[in-house]
Amino acid sequence: MTVPESHPRHESLQAREALADGVEDGYVAPQGLIAHGRGEAFDYLIGEATSPPAQRQARAAAAALVDAENAVVSVNGNVAALCPAQVASLQRALGCGVEVNLFHRSDERVSKITDRLAAAGCTDVLGADPQARIPGLDSKRALVAEDGIHEADCVLVPLEDGDRTEALVAMGKTVVAVDLNPLSRTVRRASIAVVDEVTRALPAIEEAADDLTRDEAATVLDGFDSEQARADALDHIRQRLGRLADDARSPRE
Ligand code: ATP
């Protein structure tokens, strides 16, 4: 189904269509639809646009990627459905690795996602043959490529769960998360979390990275406080809801 561009919720409906197509094609897990719904609810509260705190978080995320020796983007089914071209563009801009990593892993799903990423322009996609494990994780998400996530000093994990974020941090990696829910364990555990919708966040990170030298990146990272950034994301929602409540109370003409 094509969603008419004139529809007021065009982008949101387009995303749902992409995910439903992904489930039909067998590379998005049905559970991914539920995760997306949770994200959508938070996006409604945020205002369905990149907030000022998210812009600052995207700059810090860009700094971590620019500063890294060996950064890898971890891709799951939802990310492959929603923004394969943005992942490819980020890979071109930053020269980072791209690895498929799935909670509901099967060789068939990995292969379909790898093909989809390659069709969008990603190169050397890892994850089909994971030889290493992330210590402390029991699920198939622990399986990683030795020369990919296992060796990376910085991992960008859009739409991650809290356990894996924590396990990657425990390995000493800088973990950059993208997650619309400022209350999630992922956002609380990540080294840097961008509280924004993934299709907006990845281009924002890429644009911020364009402007950063390595020296500047180090300065940005020195000045970044992840708890303050999370508080700013919560304040953004609180202030927005306060304004909306005032509007609702004010007498209509
Ligand atoms: P945690 O373990 O971190 O507490 P969780 O149990 O909510 O999180 P999941 O069920 O894996 O973890 O959900 C994935 C997260 O991804 C959710 O917090 C949701 O807000 C977020 N999310 C879903 N879709 C998007 C999207 N398109 N852009 C950004 N974030 C999203």
Residues whose N, C-alpha, C, O or C-beta is under 5 A from the ligand:
A	BS01	ATP	A35 H36 R38 G39 L159 E160 D161 G162 D163 V178 D179 L180 N181 S184 R185 T186 D196 E197 V198
